[in-house]
C-alpha cells in the first residue's frame, strides 16, 4: 500500500445527516453465493454454475446476520452470483428482516426467479429488489448476459415486482460497447418506472478488461444528461463506481462542492471502503466487490472490527490519503473517485480515477 495508514479519526471528517462513516458502513453487500446460471461478459464475481464448498453455511450465515443486526448498518444487500441459488436465501432474508435490517435482494433474471413467489419475497422482508438491464434491446442484453431469454425474463420480473408492490431498482452497466444505447436505456426507464435507476460505471475486474472502459469524455456527456433527471424523473437516479456524477450534478446546480442539489440519493462521499463493505461467499471482507483487496474474514473476525480498524479501510475513509488529481480536487469530500477503478487500472487504490475528466483548480 503506497500510503501510510493511521487508525486516528481524520480531522474534519464530514458526516452525512449525522452519519459517521467511521462507525459503520452505509451499505453492506453480502455475496451469499457465487453460483449463477448466467454467463455475463463483465461479471465481477466470475460466477460459476455450482456453489463453492467453503461458502458460509447456514449457521455461519445466521451468526453473521446477528453481528450485522447488532451493528445496524442502514442497508444489507444480498447479492451473488445469484442469491436464489442458495436454498436458504429466503430464510436469510427473513432472519435479517426480523432482526431489524433493511434488506435488498439482487437476483439474476433466470427461470428460477420467475418460479419464485414475488409475494413471498416481499413478505419475507425484501424491501427492494434490483434487476439488471445492460442492453436496451433483447439482442444486446442477452448478448451481454450470455444466455438467451434473459431480457424477456427481466421484463417479466419487473412486471411481477410492480404487481405485488415490491420496490424495484434497475441497474445498468455502462461499457464502451453499450454507451451508444444510453438514450434507449433512458427511454426504457420511463417505460419500466423503477423506484431507482442505478448506473454502474464499469470497473476492470473479474471478466471486465481495460478495453471495456468507456471514454471519459463520453462518460461526462452521459452524466451531464443524467444530471437533468435528478429531482425531475419519476424515478431516483444514482451511480455506482461513478462518483463524479455528484460533481456534475452540483456543477449544473450552479453550486460548488459544499452545495449538494436536492434530489441526490447517494450519501455524499460514500465510496469503496468509506460507507461500503463487501462480504464474499466464503466470508472474505473487501472495501467493495469491485476492489478485491482482502482485509479479513467474518468466519474468524467480527465485521465491525475489520471495517473500523483495518488499515486499508481506515485510509480509504481519509480524503487526505487520495493521490493524483483526486487528492487535489475541490469535490473530493463528496466524490473521491472510484477507488476500485483506480486500483483496476493502476494497481493503486489511492490513485486518481481515470474515468473523470475534471481538472481541479489546485491542479491547474
Secondary structure, DSSP 8 states (H G I E B T S, - for coil): --S----S--TT---BTTB-TTTS-SEEEEE---B-S---TT-SS--BSS--TTS--HHHHHHHHHHHHHHT-SEEEEESS-GGGSTTHHHHHHHHHHTT--EEE---SSHHHHTS-HHHHHHHTEEEEEEE--SSSHHHHHHHHTSTTHHHHHHHHHHHHHHTT--EEEEEEE-TTTGGGHHHHHHHHHHH--SEEEEEE--S-TT--GGGS--HHHHHHHHHHHHTTTTTSSSEEEEES-TTHHHHHHHHTT--TT---TT--S-TT-EETBEEEEE-TTSEEESBTTB----EETTTS-HHHHHHH-HHHHHHT-GGG--HHHHH-TTTTT----HHHHHHHHS-TTS--TT-----GGG-
